[in-house]
Amino acid sequence: MQNSRQSTPSFTARPMSPLRLVILVTLAMLAFAGNSLLCRMALKHTSIDAASFTTVRLLSGACMLWLVVRLRRGTGSAAGERAGGNWLSACALFVYATGFSFAYVSMPAATGALLLFGAVQATMIGYGVVQGERMHALQIVGLALALAGLVALMLPGLAAPSLRSSLLMLSAGVAWGVYSLRGKQETNRGVSDPTQVTAGNFMRAVPMALGLSLLTLQHLSLDRTGLGLAVLSGALASGLGYAIWYRALPALKATQAATVQLSVPVLAALGGVVFIGEAVSAAMLLASSAILGGIALVILQKK
């Protein structure tokens, strides 16, 4: 990647107060959980189809991120003359957004967030193991506990999402894990502004989403409320949410950044109960505890 080793932008060098960091992290986690709630609300309570939701979400996210990057150009950030990102990462982003939307056609918000989060972490942990990272005994116990929770979550008679929806959400999680790993590799190579890279990836993913909408044109169904929820999901929960998260990320340790994301499925579950009227069963709580607790053991035992 040409000109990838640029000077570190000014926003990573400024010290951040603890209060501001807490506010930014809280807003980012609420935005991530909000994605699950907005998507589930749109596909459950409005007539918008999943492909249209995906397209509008990616398009509005690209517009918001483009605006954020444009506003930063006057603050000394390394905006560059061309869009960041690459087509491979954009493909991973598209697969994530598509699987996410189609899974939420028939899956509760809390269950979807747990499956997504579990698949993301499993993908990233598995990649580390393949690359030679050694796991301690407690980490192995945690990984086994998390996998057992994921299996229990999909057993008939428990949370019981359909196999199709489960596989779609798991594929979305794997894709987002791949996207995150590629982003981490780009950062290690000296890419200075992850927000600009994400904006470029969103822009590249939009044509893919438009192609999906054309392929599923016979199922086209638009709804004013559904379109509004898709715009909120893309512009605020995705675009602005990612921009806030990348602003806070340099001030967090790797284990802090990973651990704080354990709150996302919990927030999604609470939001599902309050805003969508979803029920949370005892079996769901046990599976959730196994997944989140197991992942926490793996993360917190990392050196």
PyMOL commands that set and color helices and strands:
alter all, ss='L'
color gray80, all
select helices_A, chain A and resi 10-13+18-45+50-75+87-103+109-130+137-154+163-188+194-215+217-219+224-251+254-260+263-276+282-300
alter helices_A, ss='H'
color red, helices_A
deselect
rebuild
show_as cartoon
